[in-house]
Amino acid sequence: MKKQSATLNSIKRCVMFNGFYFEFPFFIALILVFIVCEIYCKMKLPSIYFPHAKQFLQQSVSSSKLLFLLKWLGIVMVILALMSPVKDTPYELKPKQGYELALILDSSQSMQEQGFDENNLMLNKFDVVKSIVGDFITQRKNDNIGLVVFGAYSFIASPLTYDENILNKIVAQLQIGMAGNYTALYTSLAQGVNLLKMTESKSKVAILLTDGYSTPGADKVPLDVAIELAKKENIKVYTIGIGQAGEYNENVLVQISKETGGVAFAASSASELKSVYKKIDELEKSEIKNETFTYLNYYYIYPLFIALISLMFYVFLRNKRGHA
């Protein structure tokens, strides 16, 4: 499979028939060489290349219409094979209506607190978050989603992908403290920007979830720098503070969302967190750029096979008649 440029495609349309064309059409000129040799060269030129060409051109052989047909069928098929017949089948990757999404999840030590889910008080916050985020990913079938996990440091747990199954498997394997026990909140936002900045979508969204404050000394990127990076890349940031009022830095989350064009949410329970992700699920859609490819199917093997068979029959019948 090859991606073709617009110029190359326009040239091909002039020479192809229903997507079928020859890559090296100039090889057809070889037919003139063989015709000239048939008329003028007779025994001299072929004998240089083929030790038994003298018998090839015996009067008794050339007088046979069948042998004449086999010989020229082989020659023509060899030339067709050299011309490389190709069938050009276009394939267009349909555009998807969705976002480029970065899910930024807090996995610091504070996420082990239990009682966040009123239906199962034994679950910790992080297990509840993983379950709800997994459902959110499943619903976003047209989105290109990546995952950032943070604690004392942040890392990209998954690059952008449309494969919801792989992404959900990664989410299921996340553990509390896998990025350290503290909270580098601003650095995680900068990491989310790094995940999204290379994409071409007009709609870039980061969803930042945390249950705490930035730990003094943990952040390598200041808050104002992280916000400016997001604004520069036109990334809309939705923040979610989970837990009771005062357990997370509401003012900072509001500032991040307000300055990047997003919305700050708060969730004190699992049911409220589900409602938050449902609201985010209603964001406007934008078209992701599509690409056009072509499948090139080569057919030179077929004329080459016909040439081989016809020349084999030619040699067989010539030898048979020559010994008769």
Secondary structure, 3 states (H helix, E strand, C coil): CECCCHHHHHHHHHHCECCEEECCHHHHHHHHHHHHHHHHHCCHHHHHHCCCHHHHCCHHHHCCHHHHHHHHHHHHHHHHHHHCEEEEEEEEECCCEECEEEEEEECCHHHHCECCCCCCCCCEHHHHHHHHHHHHHHHCCCCEEEEEEECCCEEEEEEEECCHHHHHHHHHCCCCCCCCCCCCHHHHHHHHHHHHCCCCCCCEEEEEEECCCCCCCCCCCCHHHHHHHHHHCCEEEEEEEECCCCCCCHHHHHHHHHHHCCCEEEECCHHHHHHHHHHHCCCCCEECCCEEEEEEEECCHHHHHHHHHHHHHHHHHHHHHHCC
